[in-house]
């Protein structure tokens, strides 16, 4: 039985897993995301893949990649990343050339959402929102049990929805983006209660727009120890139209932990999505 590598590439860390056909993790490896140019990031990814391939004698057939940024899934190109040096980067072709593997490329939050919707906190929920709080904010949408990609495949960029007109500048080029107020980066300027407040503000807009069964909070801040969802549950109705008179979705923490993105990337590659 062949194995699949899954990579989750964030603004600060790269997590790689090697999984079998049942989705069980055979090996994993964590590395820091370099702050250099495109090739430095690429070299770091290859090093993680090589480390995982060296951990087994079994054949590896595919590589799934979840990348932080705007991903053209059909062409295998990272169009833009706010936290990494990718601009129209043909990442799928580059990694396929250097590894000799079949490569599937997707957004990192989409990959994590895929895993949570099938095997984690959103399992069994046909209408699910996934919000990944890390260096920035990523997200994904499931409707009727199917992943909603949008016309160009770029749906779910929740972090760059403007919540404060003419607010804090964002590396994406805009101002007042949600992730400037509710993310790991925001904690450099704000307290945890302030971040929790902005979480409730942003979730109010998302729930009003998509009316999901469940909202799954993942990423580095999407863990119970932060207490973020306790605040969001208390104040969500304050930021939701008709909040006192409508059913609210369940708000839950992601169940698969920091592996979700890498597991989802591997799953997307193994299933051909």
Phi, psi and omega in degrees: 000131181279164182246164179231139175263137173238133179241134173245112186253107178255180181292339181235337185222153172241122176247128177242139175231152174244118186237154177267186184295341178267001181085005179284139181280122179270323179202158175213159182209136181244135178221160177276143176282122181293153179265011182277209183275186183303316183292327177297317177296315180300316179299322179295322178295316179297322179298321178294316179299314180299319179300316182290320179295329179286348183275000183214155173263355182278152181290145175252125188257336187209159178231124174252136185233127171252114187248139178283106180154184177277117187245125170274098187297321184295319181267347181073038185237135170273110184288321183194143174225131180288337188242359180225162189278020183281128172220109183052045184270121179282065190296320181301313181295320180296315181288325177297319180296319186276336182256338185074015182254158169287126187244133171247129182242132178212173175290146184295319179291325177298318179297315179296319179297320179303315180293317181292326182287332181265323189232358188239223188292338181259009182300130179088356179260111182291329181245105188227139168250138176243126179239116183256112179261109177222229173303320173232209176231125172247175180191170177204157185234131170242132177228126182061028180082001182246144178290128179263113182261339184085177185301316183253006180085011187252014180296150175100008178279064185298327185297339183251023166280129183286126177248342179227104178304132181056035181275208184300139178292144181243146178301343179286347180107348178263181178232147175076020180295148182307319184291346175289344184241346185215082180187176175299322178297322181297333181294342176292338181245343190232163174273165179299319176300324178293318177298318179297321176301312181291333173298314179297320179300310182292319179296327178301317178294319181292317180294320178297327182280316190251342178049059185279163170290320187211145171246122180257124180259119181235198182083181184298330178266355182271054179232152184303330183299336181284334183071013185297320184289332176300314178293316183298319179297322181291323189250359182303315183296336177292341184241020183233126180304127182065028188304327182280352187234014181227151177289133178265152177286163171290138173248120185224154173280150176301146185264341189264359175067202185292349178280348191305312183297316180292320177296319178294320178299317177296318179296318177298320178291318183291329182264357177078019179279000000 
